[in-house]
């Protein structure tokens, strides 16, 4: 008899918690979507601005690797040791 009572108490508690949980869904209205999109857009702009110089450097390195230099680099005569 005691185990049946314990099982009944546990089931009653669980059903009580589940009904409160189901009643609470969808109650809160979230209006911050515009701010979230603005924040993510700003993060994307920062990433793109950081990638632009890296791409220029990469293209310059590939160009010099495949096409070589147009002229030779002259040594600085004042830098003799």
Secondary structure, DSSP 4 states (H G I P E B T S, - for coil): -HHHHHHHHHHHHHHHHHHHHHHTTT-S----HHHHHHHHHHHHHHHHHHHHHHHHHHHHHHHHHHH--SSPPPPPGGG--
